[in-house]
Amino acid sequence: MVDEFIRMLAERNQFQKRLLQEQELKEEERQGLKNILAFYMEKQGYSLELLAEAWYFINDMVMEETYYFVKNGSYRYSTFEEVNEKVYQNDEYMKKYMIGLSISDYLWLQHRKMFQWFGKVLESIKNRGGGGWVPGNWLRAWTVSD
């Protein structure tokens, strides 16, 4: 399922194709991506095509909003009311956004690295006896090193 999904993504965009083909997902990351895809397909009834559309939606949106910010020196929306109306209350937008975002945890290198880092932090908390969110343990966990 993961290989088929990545092939689908790569077929649509040559730039993405190179990046996706150069990905070296660890086995646990492949399994995580497989689990996310299976969840959306089996539990939500979404097709692999819809998941690919959501992936491209978030990629395109991030590029477009980055370009807008660089060109204008500000974000597209300046108030919560605008964002709420245009984004949060737009069910189709949020559906694609959240699906794409969950997939990005496995296919965007930056998100994978953040995911790995938080895993180390949580493991450090667990190993130091901080099973609960004890502030002292939490602060000490921030000093975890690679």
C-alpha positions in Angstrom: 0.0 0.0 0.0 2.8 2.4 0.9 4.7 1.8 -2.3 1.6 2.2 -4.4 0.8 5.5 -2.6 4.3 6.8 -3.2 4.1 5.8 -6.9 0.8 7.7 -7.2 2.3 10.8 -5.7 5.4 10.6 -7.8 3.5 10.3 -11.1 1.9 13.6 -10.6 4.9 15.8 -10.0 8.5 15.4 -11.2 10.0 17.4 -8.4 8.0 15.4 -5.8 9.0 12.2 -7.6 12.7 12.8 -7.0 12.1 13.7 -3.3 9.8 10.8 -2.7 12.1 8.2 -4.4 15.1 9.4 -2.4 13.2 9.0 0.9 14.7 6.4 3.1 11.9 5.6 5.5 12.8 3.4 8.5 10.6 0.3 8.8 8.7 1.8 11.7 8.0 4.9 9.6 6.8 2.8 6.7 4.5 1.0 9.2 3.3 4.3 10.6 2.4 5.6 7.1 0.8 2.3 6.3 -1.3 2.5 9.5 -2.4 6.1 8.6 -3.4 5.2 5.1 -5.2 2.1 6.3 -7.1 4.1 9.0 -8.3 6.6 6.4 -9.2 3.9 3.9 -10.7 1.2 6.2 -12.2 3.3 9.0 -13.1 6.5 7.1 -13.9 4.9 3.7 -11.5 7.2 1.8 -9.8 6.1 -1.4 -6.1 6.1 -2.0 -6.8 8.8 -4.7 -8.4 11.1 -2.1 -5.4 10.6 0.2 -3.1 11.6 -2.6 -5.2 14.6 -3.3 -5.0 15.6 0.3 -1.2 15.2 0.2 -1.0 17.5 -2.8 -3.4 19.9 -1.3 -1.2 20.5 1.8 1.9 20.7 -0.4 0.4 23.2 -2.7 -1.1 25.2 0.1 2.2 25.5 2.0 4.0 26.6 -1.1 1.2 29.1 -2.0 1.1 30.6 1.5 4.9 30.8 1.8 5.0 32.6 -1.6 2.2 34.9 -0.4 4.1 35.7 2.8 7.4 36.4 1.0 5.7 38.6 -1.6 3.5 40.6 0.8 5.4 40.5 4.1 2.3 39.3 5.9 0.1 36.3 6.2 -3.0 36.1 4.0 -5.4 36.4 6.9 -4.8 38.8 9.7 -7.6 38.0 12.2 -9.0 34.9 13.8 -12.4 35.7 12.3 -10.9 35.5 8.8 -9.1 32.3 9.5 -12.1 30.8 11.2 -14.4 31.6 8.3 -12.0 30.7 5.4 -10.2 27.8 7.0 -11.6 26.3 10.2 -15.2 26.4 9.2 -14.5 25.0 5.7 -15.1 21.3 6.1 -13.5 20.3 2.8 -10.4 22.4 3.4 -10.0 21.0 6.9 -10.5 17.4 5.8 -7.8 17.7 3.2 -5.6 19.7 5.5 -5.7 17.2 8.4 -5.3 14.2 6.1 -2.3 15.8 4.4 -0.8 16.9 7.6 -1.0 13.4 9.1 0.7 12.0 6.0 3.4 14.7 6.2 4.6 13.2 9.5 6.0 10.4 7.4 6.9 12.0 4.0 8.3 15.5 5.0 11.8 15.1 6.4 11.3 18.0 8.8 8.2 16.5 10.2 9.8 13.1 10.6 12.7 14.7 12.5 10.3 16.5 14.8 8.4 13.3 15.3 11.6 11.4 16.2 12.7 14.2 18.5 9.4 14.2 20.4 9.7 10.4 20.6 13.1 10.8 22.3 11.7 13.4 24.7 8.8 11.2 25.7 11.1 8.2 26.1 13.4 10.3 28.3 10.4 11.3 30.5 9.3 7.7 30.8 12.9 6.6 31.7 13.3 9.2 34.3 10.1 8.2 36.1 8.0 11.0 34.8 5.1 9.0 33.7 2.8 11.9 34.4 3.3 15.5 33.2 5.4 16.5 36.2 6.9 20.0 35.3 10.3 19.2 36.7 10.6 16.0 34.7 9.3 17.7 31.6 11.8 20.5 31.8 14.7 18.1 32.4 13.5 16.1 29.3 14.1 19.1 27.1 17.8 18.7 27.7 17.9 15.3 26.1 20.6 15.1 23.5 21.0 13.2 20.3 
